Amino acid sequence: MIIVKLQGGLGNQMFQYAFGLSLSHKLNCRLYLDNAVFGQTDHDMALRNYELDIFSKDIELADEKQIGKFLRPGNLQRLLNKTGINNTTVYREKSLRFHSEVFTVKPPAYFEGFWQTEKYFNAERVRQAFRFNRPLNHQSAEIATEISQQVNPVSMHIRRGDYVSSKTTNELHGLCSINYYKKATTLINEQLADPHFYIFSDDPEWVGQNLLPCLKNATLVHHNPGADSWQDMALMNKCKHHIIANSSFSWWGAWLSAGNEKTVIAPKNWFAKPSAYFDDADIVPSNWIKLPND
């Protein structure tokens, strides 16, 4: 078996599950997820909850005994680890770059990281796993119908929220500027006929004041707060084209959308302060367009 640690919000959990799903298939072993971190706080980081049950009720969660075998081994297990007999492996992600060596780790193993690149994925298996198992609410269903009737519906995600309110998160990620979104919409207008922008944001007031006046055809979607926020992602992936933020949430909204001819515009810099670990070189797929986000 392998265990993959979950952490972060929905988008991050999806990366971790996609990684585990693909890796367990490659290693031909059973997958368990460690969700023990949820309900805990760390300094001023946002409180997170387990959210993958919007996709499947059949995901297997590791229990305390299974996790302890790796993270809190008893005397016998420590001895076995030293001798190499029935040993367990704890593999921690070295950086956000793709590391092919994970596919050579022998189970049983415990994996901790974010795994934010499609290079780890079995794409077909991941797309099958990420099918929403809940119905859209009435308002979202109406917007989904409207999106299906547009010639070129374009999702646009403006992530602010904890990117503004949390000092730690702001220093790590920074914000995509209004200029980034203006350049992106200009490019979309040049390339596509009759685009209609569907804007998703955790700060609709800011969008209404700063972005909506600049757009000719746009709909601000802001009726899915809190536990319903997954519906924004479901609506994003119904659009044909995408302008994303430096956010795993909108990354998945774009990646899950169907069609090989889609245009996806992404910020050039995923992090405000890149480092040896926070290296964004493999996060944005090579066929997406990168624009400066300052």
N, C-alpha and C positions, 0 to 999 in steps of 0.2 A: 504494500500500500504506500501511497504518498499522502501527506497532509500539506495543504497550502494555507498560510495565514491570511485572513481577511483583515483589511484596514481601510479607513477612508470612507467616502461617500459611495453612491451607487456606481458612478463611472469607474472608480478605482476597484471596487469589488468585482465589477464585470471583467476588468483586465486580469485580476487574480484568478477568477473562475475560468476564464478563457485559457489562461496559461495552464492551470491545473488540468482542465479537461483535455487539452491537446497533449500535454506531457504524459498524463496517465494512459492515454491511448497509445502513445509512442512506446512507453515502457511496459504496456500490457499489464497494468495493475489497477487496483481500486483507488478511487479518489475520495478523500475526506477534506472538509474545510474547517478551519479553526476560526470560530467567530467569538472567541472569548473576550476580545478587546472591546466589543460594543457595550455601551453604557458607561464607559470610563472616559475621563477627561484628562487632557495633558496640557497644562498651562492654559493658554487662551485659544487652543485649537477647538474647532466646533465639535459638539457632541454628535456622534454618529450612531446609526442603527443598522442592523442586518436588513438588507433590502432585496436579496436575490429571490425571495419567494414570489415576486411578481412574474418570474419566469417558470419556475418549477418547484413543486412540493417534494420532489424525489431526490433533491440534493442531500448528500449525507454529511452530517456535521460530526466532527470528532468529539469524543467525550474527554473528560479530564484525565482519565487513565491513559488513553491513547496519546494525548498531547504530552503528558508527563514522561512517557517513555523516552521522548526526544529531549524535552527541555528540562526535566527534573529526574534524570535516570537514577535508579537505585544502585546499590553497590554491585549487584550481579551484572546489571546492564553496563555499568562503567567498565567492569572487568572484561565483558564480552567485546566492548568497543575497542579496548586496548589490544585484544588478541585477534580481532578481525572476524570473530565467529558470531554470527547473528547480530552483527553490529548495526547501529542506526546512524544515519547521516543527517546533520542539520546544515542546509545550504542557504546562505544569506546573499542576496543580490549584491554584486560588487558595485554596480552603477546601473543607470537606466539604459545603457547601451545593450544591444542584443548579445547574449553569451551562449553560444551553441553548446558549450560544455554541459549545460544542465541536462541535455538529452543523454548524457553518458553516466549520470548519477544512478547508482544502483539502489533500488528500493530495499527496505523501507527507508523513507527519507521525508524530512520536514523542510518546506521551502518558505522563506520569508522575503518579501520584496513587493515591488509594484508591477513589474513586468509590462511596462507601457510601450509595447511595440507589436504590430501584427506579425512580425517575423517569428514569433513563438507559436502562431496560431495554425491549427487546421481549420481554414476558413469555413468550409462547408459545415463541419461539426459545430463550430461556434455559432454560425447563423441559425442553425437548427435549434440550438440551446436557448438562444435569446429571442424567443417568441413570447410576447406578452400573454399571460394566461388570464388576464382580467379585462372586462369590457371597459371601454371609454365612457366617461360620464356624458350626459346629454350635450353639454356645450362643446366638449372635445369632439364628439361624434359629428356635430354639425360642421365644425372646422375641418375635420378629416374629409367630409364630403366636399366642402368648398375647395380644399387643396386638390382633390382629384379632378376638379373641373377646370383648374388653371392650366395654361399652356406651359408656363415655366415657374412653378412655385419654388421659392428660395427660402430656406430656413436661415435665420440669423440669431445667434446666441450671444447675449451680452451678460457676462458673469461679473457681478460686483459682490454683493453680500459680504461673506467673510474675507474676500479679496480686499475689501475696504476696511471692514470693522476689526479684523484680526491683524495685529502688528506682525506676528510671525508669518502668517499666510501672505500678507501683502509684501513683506520683504523677500519672500521666496518667489512668488509668482508675478507680482506687479499687476498692472491692468493693461488691457488693450485700449488704446486711445480712441477718441472720436475720429481722429484722422485715419486710423486703420479701417474703421467701418465705412468712412466716406470713400476711401480708395477702393475698398472691396466692392461697394455698391456701384461705383463708377465702372469698374471692370466688368461686373455682371451686366450692367446696362449696355456696355459696348459689345458684349459677346452673345447675349441672349435676347430673343424677341419677347416682348410683353412679360417681363418678370414681375412677379408679385411676391413681396417680402413678408414672411411670417416671422415676427420678432418675439423671441422668448427671453425673458430676463427675470432675475430676482429683484430688480430695481426698476419697475415699470414707470415710476415717476421720473427718474432720470432719463429714461428712453423717451418719454413723452415730451420732455423739455428740450432735449439735445439732439435726438435722432429723427423722430417722426416728422418734424417740419422739413427735413431734407429729402424725404422720400415721396414719390408720386403715388405709388401703389403699395400700401403696406397695411398689415393687420398686427396689432399688438396683442399677444396671447398672455393673459396674466390671471387666469382663473384656476390655476392648479398649484396652490401652495402646499408646503409640507408633505404629507403622505401621498398627495396626488401628483407630486412633481414628476413622477415617472411618465405621466401622460404627455408632458412636454416632449420627452424623448421619443415617445411613440408617434407624436405628430411630426417631429423633425424628420424622422426617417421615412415619412410619407412624401416629403418634398423631393424634388428632382435634383436640386442644387443646394449648396450650403456655404454659409460664412460662419466659421466657428470661432470661439474664444480659446484661450489657452486653458482649456478645461476638458477633463476626461468625459464629462457629461455630454458636451456637444460633439466631442470626437466620436462617441458612439452613435449619436444621432445621425451623423454624416456617414460613418462607416457602414452602418446597418441598412442604409437606404439602398434600394435596388437600382440596377442599371449601371452599365459600364461607361456611359457617356456623361456621367454627372460631373459638374464642376464643383470642386471643394476648395475654398480659400481658407487658409489657416495662418495664424501668426508665425512670423519667422522665429521669434524667441519664445520658448515655452516658459522660461524662468527669467526672473529679473536678475538673479545672481547665479549664473551657471557655476558648477563646481565639478570636481572629479566624479562625484556620485550623480549630481543632477545634470547629466549630459543629455541634451534633447535631440541628438543627431538621428536617432532611430524612431522617434515618436510619430512624426508626421509622415504618412506614406509618400513614396517618391512621386506618385502621379497627382498629388495635391499641389495647389499653388500656394507658395509662401509669400506673404507681404510683411514689411516692417510693421511692428505693432506699437511704435512710439508716435 
